[in-house]
Amino acid sequence: MPYYQHLRKSPEAEQIRTVDGLLRLKTALANEIPKKTVSENLLIATWNIREFDSNNYGMRSQEALYYIAEILDHFDLVAIQEVNQNLYALERVKMILGFAYKVVFSDVTEGSSGNNERLAFLYDSRKLSFTGLAGEIVVPPVKETTPEGEKIYNPSTQLARTPLVLGLRTAWFKFSISTVHIIYGSGVNDEPRRVKEIQILSDFLAARVDDKNSHTRNMILLGDFNIFKPSNQTFQEIAKNFTIPEALQDLPTNIPQNKFYDQIAFRGDVPSAEIRGGVFNFYDHVYRLEDELSYADLMPATYHNKTEADKKTRYYKTFWRTHQMSDHLPMWMELKIDFSTDYLNNLKDGIISDDEDVLPSMPLNF
């Protein structure tokens, strides 16, 4: 659980507001998110935490970092997008969460499209162990043959933000996981660059996990794909190679609840029918619309210079609070990871031969 001792040093009004917000969050998370167990389930989430933390809009308040840490603590593993080159906010959250949480993050992707962003995984080391696999995904060159019969390799266009991949193990489940932040481009449903990036990545990862020498036969792909609608080609480029759990297919993750930017998918032997999932709307509990006036003194002149109340509210709702928390909601899924009873029953019935690692119905390479 997070450590709250530094709250004692906060000004009284901030301390009371933060404590009340944390208590509301705790109650809501306990009601909406399955309880973490040692070996029965695995709770995975993906969360684009807006400009975490960029120099463009300043550092988040301690209050916001406590709320973010509280949400992250309810999962075993979280993929975080939009981690900034400056790691201060991530390190502060990790400090609140305590020593058991480990973090792996990518280098900053260079170029304007990289936006000084990193990708990161935060995981509970009491539950998950690192298998040794870690890296950033590089699209291989394209092999061509010249008219003279010479083989040449032309460099491929890389993704705007280099995806991060990690290998982990827990209980009976060994898997690799890759997180992405796909290019947004123009604001249309199937922006060609967006479709192309997802297509390249989906095909590449599917081929990699199916290779007989693969680190594991189980791959989880998750992150911010900037998908507008499940009917879009962007969604289908994931679904052609990966299974998107039914529980997650129709869940918008932006604040207005009309875009399906974030997704979690997998390729392997995990029974999809057993997967639970959802989206957690923290704005029902912290930085609520009714809390606007309590934050007035913390907002800049941009807020105070607006003379109409509805414009002030719009600024608080769509801009200021989303740079304290985020403009994306975290998406999560729960996987069953204890296959011991199934294994023993099938071993008793002679279903498993000597050269089989695990059951066909169980994740391979455990």
Stockholm file with secondary structure:
# STOCKHOLM 1.0

chainA/1-366         MPYYQHLRKSPEAEQIRTVDGLLRLKTALANEIPKKTVSENLLIATWNIREFDSNNYGMRSQEALYYIAEILDHFDLVAIQEVNQNLYALERVKMILGFAYKVVFSDVTEGSSGNNERLAFLYDSRKLSFTGLAGEIVVPPVKETTPEGEKIYNPSTQLARTPLVLGLRTAWFKFSISTVHIIYGSGVNDEPRRVKEIQILSDFLAARVDDKNSHTRNMILLGDFNIFKPSNQTFQEIAKNFTIPEALQDLPTNIPQNKFYDQIAFRGDVPSAEIRGGVFNFYDHVYRLEDELSYADLMPATYHNKTEADKKTRYYKTFWRTHQMSDHLPMWMELKIDFSTDYLNNLKDGIISDDEDVLPSMPLNF
#=GR chainA/1-366 SS CCCCGGGGGSCHHHHHHHHHHHHHHHHHHHHHSCCCCSSSEEEEEEEEEEEETCTTTCCCCHHHHHHHHHHHTTCSEEEEEEEESSCHHHHHHHHHHCTTEEEEECCCCCSGGGTTEEEEEEEETTTCEEEEEEEECCCCCEEEECTTSCEEEECCCCCSSCCEEEEEEETTEEEEEEEEECCCCSSSTTCHHHHHHHHHHHHHHHHHHHSTTCSCSCEEEEEECCCCCTTSHHHHHHHTTSBCCGGGTTCCCBTTSCCCCEEEEEESSCCGGGCEEEECCGGGTSSCGGGGGGGGGGSCHHHHTCCSHHHHHHHIIIIIHHHHSCSBCCEEEEEECCCHHHHHHHHHTTCSCTTCSSCTTSCSCC
#=GC SS_cons         CCCCGGGGGSCHHHHHHHHHHHHHHHHHHHHHSCCCCSSSEEEEEEEEEEEETCTTTCCCCHHHHHHHHHHHTTCSEEEEEEEESSCHHHHHHHHHHCTTEEEEECCCCCSGGGTTEEEEEEEETTTCEEEEEEEECCCCCEEEECTTSCEEEECCCCCSSCCEEEEEEETTEEEEEEEEECCCCSSSTTCHHHHHHHHHHHHHHHHHHHSTTCSCSCEEEEEECCCCCTTSHHHHHHHTTSBCCGGGTTCCCBTTSCCCCEEEEEESSCCGGGCEEEECCGGGTSSCGGGGGGGGGGSCHHHHTCCSHHHHHHHIIIIIHHHHSCSBCCEEEEEECCCHHHHHHHHHTTCSCTTCSSCTTSCSCC
//
